[in-house]
Amino acid sequence: MRQSSDRTLINIIRNFLRFGYIGIGQSFRKTLLIIIIFSSLASCAYKPVVDTAGRSGTFSENKAHEITNDIQHCKKLAKNNTSFLGNIIFWIGSVEAETQYQKIYRKCLINRGHSVLN
């Protein structure tokens, strides 16, 4: 009788540990999936704030009349030169916690003479 109760206890402990491990794994997978989804959405949702009344200092005249064309061009340029994995790796190593997409987008607008505030 003693031996069967020990086996039952061992089976209960094994089942508890096994299901506990699966639960931790599923929790980790869900958390990782949520992080990946939000980071991908964050890179797509970046909208720079551009001061259209001022000049960035690189040009002698105001370039705000070309802002719509420049935003479309810079967005396409940034999208074509980044990848999902590259954005995540860049974000992990970035001090400002920005993606590669955001950096290229911002740099493109600044080099075209716009004053980007964020």
Buried (B, 14 or more C-beta within 10 A) or exposed (E): EEEEEEEEEEEEEEEEEEEEEEEEEEEEEEEEEEEEEEBBEBBEEBEBEBEEEEBBEEEEEEBBEEBEEBBEBBBEBBEEEBEEEBBBEBBEEBEEEBBBBBBBBBBBBBEBBBBBEE
